[in-house]
């Protein structure tokens, strides 16, 4: 994160709360990013599945399968990271 933004956030929260915990802000930001990545990856997986279901070209079928596998692996990584963050609390 840009140093200017980091300082802005720190100063903003320090004005409102003397017990500001910078790591909590970044953790919440990371959770939000992971949630957004999960939603995006689920959408991309569904698009690949739709492509698979609506094509007869063997190359397009292989491509769709590869995309689905890629998105499944990405989801596993994102779910694992989300679980780690939840267990951290």
Gaussian input, Z-matrix of N, CA and C with variables (Angstrom, degrees):
# hf/3-21g

backbone

0 1
 N
 C     1     B1
 C     2     B2     1     A1
 N     3     B3     2     A2     1     D1
 C     4     B4     3     A3     2     D2
 C     5     B5     4     A4     3     D3
 N     6     B6     5     A5     4     D4
 C     7     B7     6     A6     5     D5
 C     8     B8     7     A7     6     D6
 N     9     B9     8     A8     7     D7
 C    10    B10     9     A9     8     D8
 C    11    B11    10    A10     9     D9
 N    12    B12    11    A11    10    D10
 C    13    B13    12    A12    11    D11
 C    14    B14    13    A13    12    D12
 N    15    B15    14    A14    13    D13
 C    16    B16    15    A15    14    D14
 C    17    B17    16    A16    15    D15
 N    18    B18    17    A17    16    D16
 C    19    B19    18    A18    17    D17
 C    20    B20    19    A19    18    D18
 N    21    B21    20    A20    19    D19
 C    22    B22    21    A21    20    D20
 C    23    B23    22    A22    21    D21
 N    24    B24    23    A23    22    D22
 C    25    B25    24    A24    23    D23
 C    26    B26    25    A25    24    D24
 N    27    B27    26    A26    25    D25
 C    28    B28    27    A27    26    D26
 C    29    B29    28    A28    27    D27
 N    30    B30    29    A29    28    D28
 C    31    B31    30    A30    29    D29
 C    32    B32    31    A31    30    D30
 N    33    B33    32    A32    31    D31
 C    34    B34    33    A33    32    D32
 C    35    B35    34    A34    33    D33
 N    36    B36    35    A35    34    D34
 C    37    B37    36    A36    35    D35
 C    38    B38    37    A37    36    D36
 N    39    B39    38    A38    37    D37
 C    40    B40    39    A39    38    D38
 C    41    B41    40    A40    39    D39
 N    42    B42    41    A41    40    D40
 C    43    B43    42    A42    41    D41
 C    44    B44    43    A43    42    D42
 N    45    B45    44    A44    43    D43
 C    46    B46    45    A45    44    D44
 C    47    B47    46    A46    45    D45
 N    48    B48    47    A47    46    D46
 C    49    B49    48    A48    47    D47
 C    50    B50    49    A49    48    D48
 N    51    B51    50    A50    49    D49
 C    52    B52    51    A51    50    D50
 C    53    B53    52    A52    51    D51
 N    54    B54    53    A53    52    D52
 C    55    B55    54    A54    53    D53
 C    56    B56    55    A55    54    D54
 N    57    B57    56    A56    55    D55
 C    58    B58    57    A57    56    D56
 C    59    B59    58    A58    57    D57
 N    60    B60    59    A59    58    D58
 C    61    B61    60    A60    59    D59
 C    62    B62    61    A61    60    D60
 N    63    B63    62    A62    61    D61
 C    64    B64    63    A63    62    D62
 C    65    B65    64    A64    63    D63
 N    66    B66    65    A65    64    D64
 C    67    B67    66    A66    65    D65
 C    68    B68    67    A67    66    D66
 N    69    B69    68    A68    67    D67
 C    70    B70    69    A69    68    D68
 C    71    B71    70    A70    69    D69
 N    72    B72    71    A71    70    D70
 C    73    B73    72    A72    71    D71
 C    74    B74    73    A73    72    D72
 N    75    B75    74    A74    73    D73
 C    76    B76    75    A75    74    D74
 C    77    B77    76    A76    75    D75
 N    78    B78    77    A77    76    D76
 C    79    B79    78    A78    77    D77
 C    80    B80    79    A79    78    D78
 N    81    B81    80    A80    79    D79
 C    82    B82    81    A81    80    D80
 C    83    B83    82    A82    81    D81
 N    84    B84    83    A83    82    D82
 C    85    B85    84    A84    83    D83
 C    86    B86    85    A85    84    D84
 N    87    B87    86    A86    85    D85
 C    88    B88    87    A87    86    D86
 C    89    B89    88    A88    87    D87
 N    90    B90    89    A89    88    D88
 C    91    B91    90    A90    89    D89
 C    92    B92    91    A91    90    D90
 N    93    B93    92    A92    91    D91
 C    94    B94    93    A93    92    D92
 C    95    B95    94    A94    93    D93
 N    96    B96    95    A95    94    D94
 C    97    B97    96    A96    95    D95
 C    98    B98    97    A97    96    D96
 N    99    B99    98    A98    97    D97
 C   100   B100    99    A99    98    D98
 C   101   B101   100   A100    99    D99
 N   102   B102   101   A101   100   D100
 C   103   B103   102   A102   101   D101
 C   104   B104   103   A103   102   D102
 N   105   B105   104   A104   103   D103
 C   106   B106   105   A105   104   D104
 C   107   B107   106   A106   105   D105
 N   108   B108   107   A107   106   D106
 C   109   B109   108   A108   107   D107
 C   110   B110   109   A109   108   D108
 N   111   B111   110   A110   109   D109
 C   112   B112   111   A111   110   D110
 C   113   B113   112   A112   111   D111
 N   114   B114   113   A113   112   D112
 C   115   B115   114   A114   113   D113
 C   116   B116   115   A115   114   D114
 N   117   B117   116   A116   115   D115
 C   118   B118   117   A117   116   D116
 C   119   B119   118   A118   117   D117
 N   120   B120   119   A119   118   D118
 C   121   B121   120   A120   119   D119
 C   122   B122   121   A121   120   D120
 N   123   B123   122   A122   121   D121
 C   124   B124   123   A123   122   D122
 C   125   B125   124   A124   123   D123
 N   126   B126   125   A125   124   D124
 C   127   B127   126   A126   125   D125
 C   128   B128   127   A127   126   D126
 N   129   B129   128   A128   127   D127
 C   130   B130   129   A129   128   D128
 C   131   B131   130   A130   129   D129
 N   132   B132   131   A131   130   D130
 C   133   B133   132   A132   131   D131
 C   134   B134   133   A133   132   D132
 N   135   B135   134   A134   133   D133
 C   136   B136   135   A135   134   D134
 C   137   B137   136   A136   135   D135
 N   138   B138   137   A137   136   D136
 C   139   B139   138   A138   137   D137
 C   140   B140   139   A139   138   D138
 N   141   B141   140   A140   139   D139
 C   142   B142   141   A141   140   D140
 C   143   B143   142   A142   141   D141
 N   144   B144   143   A143   142   D142
 C   145   B145   144   A144   143   D143
 C   146   B146   145   A145   144   D144
 N   147   B147   146   A146   145   D145
 C   148   B148   147   A147   146   D146
 C   149   B149   148   A148   147   D147
 N   150   B150   149   A149   148   D148
 C   151   B151   150   A150   149   D149
 C   152   B152   151   A151   150   D150
 N   153   B153   152   A152   151   D151
 C   154   B154   153   A153   152   D152
 C   155   B155   154   A154   153   D153
 N   156   B156   155   A155   154   D154
 C   157   B157   156   A156   155   D155
 C   158   B158   157   A157   156   D156
 N   159   B159   158   A158   157   D157
 C   160   B160   159   A159   158   D158
 C   161   B161   160   A160   159   D159
 N   162   B162   161   A161   160   D160
 C   163   B163   162   A162   161   D161
 C   164   B164   163   A163   162   D162
 N   165   B165   164   A164   163   D163
 C   166   B166   165   A165   164   D164
 C   167   B167   166   A166   165   D165
 N   168   B168   167   A167   166   D166
 C   169   B169   168   A168   167   D167
 C   170   B170   169   A169   168   D168
 N   171   B171   170   A170   169   D169
 C   172   B172   171   A171   170   D170
 C   173   B173   172   A172   171   D171
 N   174   B174   173   A173   172   D172
 C   175   B175   174   A174   173   D173
 C   176   B176   175   A175   174   D174
 N   177   B177   176   A176   175   D175
 C   178   B178   177   A177   176   D176
 C   179   B179   178   A178   177   D177
 N   180   B180   179   A179   178   D178
 C   181   B181   180   A180   179   D179
 C   182   B182   181   A181   180   D180
 N   183   B183   182   A182   181   D181
 C   184   B184   183   A183   182   D182
 C   185   B185   184   A184   183   D183
 N   186   B186   185   A185   184   D184
 C   187   B187   186   A186   185   D185
 C   188   B188   187   A187   186   D186
 N   189   B189   188   A188   187   D187
 C   190   B190   189   A189   188   D188
 C   191   B191   190   A190   189   D189
 N   192   B192   191   A191   190   D190
 C   193   B193   192   A192   191   D191
 C   194   B194   193   A193   192   D192
 N   195   B195   194   A194   193   D193
 C   196   B196   195   A195   194   D194
 C   197   B197   196   A196   195   D195
 N   198   B198   197   A197   196   D196
 C   199   B199   198   A198   197   D197
 C   200   B200   199   A199   198   D198
 N   201   B201   200   A200   199   D199
 C   202   B202   201   A201   200   D200
 C   203   B203   202   A202   201   D201
 N   204   B204   203   A203   202   D202
 C   205   B205   204   A204   203   D203
 C   206   B206   205   A205   204   D204
 N   207   B207   206   A206   205   D205
 C   208   B208   207   A207   206   D206
 C   209   B209   208   A208   207   D207
 N   210   B210   209   A209   208   D208
 C   211   B211   210   A210   209   D209
 C   212   B212   211   A211   210   D210
 N   213   B213   212   A212   211   D211
 C   214   B214   213   A213   212   D212
 C   215   B215   214   A214   213   D213
 N   216   B216   215   A215   214   D214
 C   217   B217   216   A216   215   D215
 C   218   B218   217   A217   216   D216
 N   219   B219   218   A218   217   D217
 C   220   B220   219   A219   218   D218
 C   221   B221   220   A220   219   D219
 N   222   B222   221   A221   220   D220
 C   223   B223   222   A222   221   D221
 C   224   B224   223   A223   222   D222
 N   225   B225   224   A224   223   D223
 C   226   B226   225   A225   224   D224
 C   227   B227   226   A226   225   D225
 N   228   B228   227   A227   226   D226
 C   229   B229   228   A228   227   D227
 C   230   B230   229   A229   228   D228
 N   231   B231   230   A230   229   D229
 C   232   B232   231   A231   230   D230
 C   233   B233   232   A232   231   D231
 N   234   B234   233   A233   232   D232
 C   235   B235   234   A234   233   D233
 C   236   B236   235   A235   234   D234
 N   237   B237   236   A236   235   D235
 C   238   B238   237   A237   236   D236
 C   239   B239   238   A238   237   D237
 N   240   B240   239   A239   238   D238
 C   241   B241   240   A240   239   D239
 C   242   B242   241   A241   240   D240
 N   243   B243   242   A242   241   D241
 C   244   B244   243   A243   242   D242
 C   245   B245   244   A244   243   D243
 N   246   B246   245   A245   244   D244
 C   247   B247   246   A246   245   D245
 C   248   B248   247   A247   246   D246
 N   249   B249   248   A248   247   D247
 C   250   B250   249   A249   248   D248
 C   251   B251   250   A250   249   D249
 N   252   B252   251   A251   250   D250
 C   253   B253   252   A252   251   D251
 C   254   B254   253   A253   252   D252
 N   255   B255   254   A254   253   D253
 C   256   B256   255   A255   254   D254
 C   257   B257   256   A256   255   D255
 N   258   B258   257   A257   256   D256
 C   259   B259   258   A258   257   D257
 C   260   B260   259   A259   258   D258
 N   261   B261   260   A260   259   D259
 C   262   B262   261   A261   260   D260
 C   263   B263   262   A262   261   D261
 N   264   B264   263   A263   262   D262
 C   265   B265   264   A264   263   D263
 C   266   B266   265   A265   264   D264

   B1=1.4395
   B2=1.5300
   B3=1.2701
   B4=1.4588
   B5=1.5331
   B6=1.3138
   B7=1.4700
   B8=1.5274
   B9=1.3147
   B10=1.4703
   B11=1.5261
   B12=1.3354
   B13=1.4667
   B14=1.5245
   B15=1.3230
   B16=1.4671
   B17=1.5287
   B18=1.3182
   B19=1.4581
   B20=1.5239
   B21=1.3289
   B22=1.4567
   B23=1.5243
   B24=1.3285
   B25=1.4696
   B26=1.5220
   B27=1.3125
   B28=1.4690
   B29=1.5227
   B30=1.3331
   B31=1.4574
   B32=1.5214
   B33=1.3015
   B34=1.4543
   B35=1.5224
   B36=1.3113
   B37=1.4537
   B38=1.5232
   B39=1.3022
   B40=1.4648
   B41=1.5229
   B42=1.3259
   B43=1.4589
   B44=1.5215
   B45=1.3203
   B46=1.4566
   B47=1.5185
   B48=1.3167
   B49=1.4552
   B50=1.5216
   B51=1.3004
   B52=1.4625
   B53=1.5265
   B54=1.3175
   B55=1.4579
   B56=1.5283
   B57=1.2980
   B58=1.4666
   B59=1.5251
   B60=1.3151
   B61=1.4579
   B62=1.5349
   B63=1.3151
   B64=1.4648
   B65=1.5275
   B66=1.3193
   B67=1.4590
   B68=1.5214
   B69=1.3318
   B70=1.4687
   B71=1.5257
   B72=1.3248
   B73=1.4645
   B74=1.5289
   B75=1.3141
   B76=1.4590
   B77=1.5210
   B78=1.3429
   B79=1.4624
   B80=1.5353
   B81=1.3208
   B82=1.4634
   B83=1.5295
   B84=1.3193
   B85=1.4668
   B86=1.5263
   B87=1.3277
   B88=1.4603
   B89=1.5249
   B90=1.3267
   B91=1.4703
   B92=1.5233
   B93=1.3113
   B94=1.4658
   B95=1.5307
   B96=1.3274
   B97=1.4640
   B98=1.5284
   B99=1.3304
   B100=1.4632
   B101=1.5218
   B102=1.3376
   B103=1.4610
   B104=1.5298
   B105=1.3264
   B106=1.4658
   B107=1.5285
   B108=1.3353
   B109=1.4626
   B110=1.5274
   B111=1.3360
   B112=1.4639
   B113=1.5278
   B114=1.3125
   B115=1.4640
   B116=1.5314
   B117=1.3231
   B118=1.4602
   B119=1.5341
   B120=1.3109
   B121=1.4614
   B122=1.5223
   B123=1.3294
   B124=1.4650
   B125=1.5311
   B126=1.3240
   B127=1.4651
   B128=1.5400
   B129=1.3267
   B130=1.4653
   B131=1.5304
   B132=1.3416
   B133=1.4639
   B134=1.5228
   B135=1.3349
   B136=1.4640
   B137=1.5291
   B138=1.3113
   B139=1.4642
   B140=1.5318
   B141=1.3289
   B142=1.4694
   B143=1.5300
   B144=1.3256
   B145=1.4665
   B146=1.5243
   B147=1.3208
   B148=1.4695
   B149=1.5267
   B150=1.3282
   B151=1.4637
   B152=1.5306
   B153=1.3329
   B154=1.4627
   B155=1.5326
   B156=1.3290
   B157=1.4623
   B158=1.5234
   B159=1.3118
   B160=1.4631
   B161=1.5266
   B162=1.3141
   B163=1.4609
   B164=1.5235
   B165=1.3170
   B166=1.4672
   B167=1.5211
   B168=1.3156
   B169=1.4637
   B170=1.5343
   B171=1.3218
   B172=1.4729
   B173=1.5310
   B174=1.3261
   B175=1.4706
   B176=1.5306
   B177=1.3289
   B178=1.4623
   B179=1.5333
   B180=1.3187
   B181=1.4563
   B182=1.5262
   B183=1.3286
   B184=1.4726
   B185=1.5216
   B186=1.3183
   B187=1.4599
   B188=1.5244
   B189=1.3243
   B190=1.4614
   B191=1.5276
   B192=1.3180
   B193=1.4700
   B194=1.5213
   B195=1.3262
   B196=1.4675
   B197=1.5309
   B198=1.3334
   B199=1.4651
   B200=1.5262
   B201=1.3176
   B202=1.4617
   B203=1.5301
   B204=1.3344
   B205=1.4652
   B206=1.5264
   B207=1.3107
   B208=1.4643
   B209=1.5219
   B210=1.3242
   B211=1.4649
   B212=1.5262
   B213=1.3315
   B214=1.4663
   B215=1.5296
   B216=1.3163
   B217=1.4624
   B218=1.5289
   B219=1.3218
   B220=1.4614
   B221=1.5269
   B222=1.3277
   B223=1.4582
   B224=1.5255
   B225=1.3219
   B226=1.4662
   B227=1.5222
   B228=1.3221
   B229=1.4653
   B230=1.5278
   B231=1.3246
   B232=1.4635
   B233=1.5253
   B234=1.3358
   B235=1.4634
   B236=1.5292
   B237=1.3225
   B238=1.4636
   B239=1.5298
   B240=1.3255
   B241=1.4676
   B242=1.5271
   B243=1.3289
   B244=1.4629
   B245=1.5281
   B246=1.3290
   B247=1.4630
   B248=1.5286
   B249=1.3238
   B250=1.4704
   B251=1.5181
   B252=1.3320
   B253=1.4608
   B254=1.5234
   B255=1.3312
   B256=1.4609
   B257=1.5256
   B258=1.3306
   B259=1.4655
   B260=1.5143
   B261=1.3344
   B262=1.4514
   B263=1.5248
   B264=1.3180
   B265=1.4629
   B266=1.4586
   A1=108.09
   A2=114.97
   A3=121.59
   A4=109.77
   A5=115.83
   A6=121.71
   A7=111.49
   A8=117.38
   A9=121.20
   A10=110.22
   A11=115.97
   A12=120.33
   A13=109.83
   A14=116.04
   A15=120.82
   A16=110.18
   A17=117.43
   A18=121.39
   A19=111.45
   A20=116.65
   A21=120.69
   A22=110.67
   A23=116.31
   A24=120.68
   A25=110.47
   A26=116.32
   A27=120.41
   A28=110.23
   A29=117.30
   A30=120.98
   A31=111.92
   A32=117.16
   A33=121.67
   A34=110.72
   A35=116.67
   A36=119.96
   A37=112.55
   A38=117.36
   A39=119.15
   A40=111.35
   A41=117.07
   A42=119.81
   A43=110.77
   A44=116.53
   A45=121.21
   A46=113.41
   A47=117.06
   A48=119.64
   A49=109.10
   A50=115.10
   A51=119.17
   A52=111.76
   A53=117.66
   A54=122.17
   A55=111.74
   A56=116.26
   A57=121.43
   A58=110.59
   A59=115.21
   A60=121.42
   A61=107.39
   A62=115.15
   A63=120.78
   A64=112.14
   A65=117.15
   A66=119.61
   A67=111.19
   A68=117.79
   A69=120.92
   A70=110.84
   A71=116.47
   A72=120.13
   A73=109.71
   A74=116.92
   A75=120.16
   A76=111.42
   A77=116.22
   A78=120.66
   A79=109.90
   A80=116.84
   A81=120.36
   A82=110.84
   A83=116.17
   A84=120.73
   A85=110.12
   A86=116.65
   A87=120.48
   A88=110.94
   A89=116.55
   A90=119.93
   A91=110.63
   A92=115.95
   A93=120.40
   A94=110.41
   A95=116.70
   A96=120.55
   A97=111.50
   A98=116.90
   A99=120.49
   A100=109.98
   A101=116.67
   A102=120.45
   A103=110.42
   A104=116.50
   A105=120.49
   A106=111.13
   A107=117.49
   A108=121.19
   A109=111.24
   A110=116.58
   A111=119.90
   A112=109.65
   A113=117.39
   A114=120.59
   A115=111.04
   A116=116.88
   A117=121.63
   A118=110.71
   A119=117.13
   A120=121.53
   A121=110.92
   A122=117.26
   A123=120.08
   A124=110.15
   A125=116.37
   A126=121.00
   A127=110.17
   A128=116.84
   A129=121.04
   A130=111.30
   A131=116.72
   A132=120.73
   A133=109.64
   A134=116.39
   A135=120.58
   A136=110.52
   A137=117.82
   A138=121.54
   A139=110.23
   A140=116.99
   A141=120.91
   A142=110.17
   A143=116.72
   A144=120.71
   A145=110.60
   A146=116.64
   A147=120.56
   A148=111.02
   A149=115.73
   A150=119.74
   A151=110.09
   A152=116.61
   A153=121.89
   A154=110.76
   A155=116.14
   A156=120.81
   A157=113.59
   A158=117.22
   A159=120.15
   A160=114.07
   A161=117.67
   A162=119.61
   A163=110.11
   A164=114.36
   A165=119.60
   A166=111.22
   A167=116.50
   A168=121.26
   A169=109.39
   A170=117.87
   A171=120.52
   A172=113.85
   A173=117.18
   A174=119.66
   A175=111.08
   A176=116.49
   A177=120.39
   A178=111.37
   A179=116.70
   A180=120.79
   A181=109.97
   A182=116.94
   A183=120.81
   A184=111.57
   A185=115.82
   A186=121.13
   A187=110.45
   A188=116.53
   A189=121.01
   A190=111.32
   A191=116.12
   A192=120.25
   A193=110.28
   A194=116.55
   A195=120.42
   A196=111.39
   A197=116.46
   A198=120.26
   A199=110.88
   A200=116.95
   A201=120.23
   A202=110.78
   A203=116.39
   A204=120.29
   A205=111.23
   A206=116.55
   A207=121.34
   A208=110.70
   A209=116.44
   A210=120.24
   A211=111.49
   A212=117.62
   A213=120.14
   A214=110.84
   A215=116.90
   A216=120.48
   A217=110.99
   A218=115.77
   A219=119.96
   A220=110.36
   A221=117.00
   A222=120.35
   A223=111.36
   A224=117.05
   A225=119.71
   A226=110.71
   A227=116.45
   A228=120.98
   A229=110.62
   A230=116.34
   A231=120.11
   A232=111.49
   A233=117.48
   A234=120.51
   A235=110.53
   A236=115.89
   A237=120.28
   A238=110.33
   A239=116.53
   A240=120.58
   A241=110.82
   A242=117.11
   A243=120.85
   A244=109.97
   A245=117.03
   A246=120.48
   A247=110.43
   A248=116.92
   A249=120.61
   A250=111.32
   A251=116.63
   A252=120.45
   A253=111.06
   A254=117.52
   A255=120.49
   A256=111.15
   A257=116.56
   A258=119.89
   A259=112.76
   A260=115.89
   A261=121.78
   A262=111.12
   A263=116.30
   A264=120.90
   A265=112.54
   D1=141.84
   D2=-179.49
   D3=-58.34
   D4=140.13
   D5=-177.12
   D6=-59.77
   D7=-37.06
   D8=-179.68
   D9=-63.78
   D10=-45.94
   D11=179.96
   D12=-65.41
   D13=-42.43
   D14=179.35
   D15=-57.98
   D16=-46.48
   D17=179.39
   D18=-66.31
   D19=-38.80
   D20=178.18
   D21=-60.28
   D22=-47.59
   D23=-179.99
   D24=-62.80
   D25=-44.87
   D26=179.51
   D27=-59.31
   D28=-47.53
   D29=-179.07
   D30=-65.89
   D31=-40.18
   D32=179.26
   D33=-60.64
   D34=-49.18
   D35=-179.11
   D36=-72.14
   D37=-32.91
   D38=178.77
   D39=-65.68
   D40=-30.95
   D41=177.94
   D42=-68.08
   D43=-37.26
   D44=-176.28
   D45=-89.57
   D46=-27.13
   D47=-171.95
   D48=-147.73
   D49=115.79
   D50=-179.87
   D51=-69.12
   D52=-21.22
   D53=-178.64
   D54=-96.08
   D55=29.24
   D56=-178.84
   D57=-57.11
   D58=132.06
   D59=179.61
   D60=-116.73
   D61=102.01
   D62=-175.89
   D63=-58.23
   D64=-38.04
   D65=-178.27
   D66=-64.92
   D67=-31.01
   D68=177.68
   D69=-66.26
   D70=-39.07
   D71=179.04
   D72=-63.07
   D73=-45.55
   D74=179.97
   D75=-67.43
   D76=-35.35
   D77=177.97
   D78=-64.76
   D79=-43.60
   D80=178.02
   D81=-63.93
   D82=-39.55
   D83=177.69
   D84=-63.53
   D85=-42.09
   D86=179.52
   D87=-65.40
   D88=-40.08
   D89=177.45
   D90=-60.44
   D91=-43.58
   D92=179.64
   D93=-62.73
   D94=-44.13
   D95=179.33
   D96=-63.17
   D97=-41.13
   D98=179.08
   D99=-64.34
   D100=-43.94
   D101=178.60
   D102=-58.82
   D103=-45.17
   D104=179.30
   D105=-64.68
   D106=-39.80
   D107=177.54
   D108=-64.63
   D109=-38.97
   D110=178.70
   D111=-63.62
   D112=-47.17
   D113=179.69
   D114=-60.41
   D115=-44.40
   D116=179.99
   D117=-63.55
   D118=-43.69
   D119=-178.59
   D120=-67.84
   D121=-37.50
   D122=176.11
   D123=-62.63
   D124=-42.08
   D125=178.24
   D126=-62.91
   D127=-44.11
   D128=-179.74
   D129=-65.42
   D130=-37.30
   D131=176.97
   D132=-63.74
   D133=-43.63
   D134=179.74
   D135=-63.90
   D136=-38.63
   D137=178.02
   D138=-63.76
   D139=-41.30
   D140=178.00
   D141=-65.26
   D142=-39.53
   D143=178.16
   D144=-64.29
   D145=-42.28
   D146=177.67
   D147=-62.22
   D148=-41.45
   D149=177.56
   D150=-61.80
   D151=-43.52
   D152=178.17
   D153=-59.09
   D154=-44.00
   D155=-177.33
   D156=-71.97
   D157=-19.37
   D158=-173.25
   D159=-114.94
   D160=21.09
   D161=179.15
   D162=-130.43
   D163=154.42
   D164=176.48
   D165=-119.89
   D166=-8.76
   D167=-179.93
   D168=-71.81
   D169=123.36
   D170=-177.89
   D171=-56.52
   D172=-37.71
   D173=178.80
   D174=-66.15
   D175=-40.57
   D176=178.35
   D177=-67.79
   D178=-34.91
   D179=176.63
   D180=-64.18
   D181=-47.75
   D182=177.73
   D183=-60.25
   D184=-42.91
   D185=179.29
   D186=-61.43
   D187=-44.14
   D188=-179.72
   D189=-63.82
   D190=-41.97
   D191=178.05
   D192=-61.76
   D193=-44.63
   D194=178.87
   D195=-61.36
   D196=-41.71
   D197=178.53
   D198=-63.88
   D199=-43.24
   D200=179.56
   D201=-61.52
   D202=-43.45
   D203=178.58
   D204=-63.58
   D205=-41.13
   D206=178.11
   D207=-59.85
   D208=-47.49
   D209=-178.60
   D210=-68.32
   D211=-33.31
   D212=176.39
   D213=-64.59
   D214=-41.86
   D215=178.04
   D216=-65.22
   D217=-41.44
   D218=178.70
   D219=-62.97
   D220=-40.93
   D221=178.68
   D222=-63.11
   D223=-40.15
   D224=178.26
   D225=-59.43
   D226=-43.05
   D227=178.99
   D228=-64.10
   D229=-44.53
   D230=-179.30
   D231=-66.15
   D232=-41.45
   D233=178.28
   D234=-62.70
   D235=-41.07
   D236=179.64
   D237=-62.08
   D238=-44.67
   D239=-179.79
   D240=-66.29
   D241=-39.91
   D242=178.32
   D243=-63.02
   D244=-40.67
   D245=179.45
   D246=-65.82
   D247=-39.86
   D248=177.22
   D249=-59.98
   D250=-42.76
   D251=179.84
   D252=-66.94
   D253=-38.38
   D254=179.11
   D255=-67.14
   D256=-38.70
   D257=179.82
   D258=-72.60
   D259=-18.27
   D260=-179.63
   D261=-69.52
   D262=-28.67
   D263=-176.44
   D264=-72.80

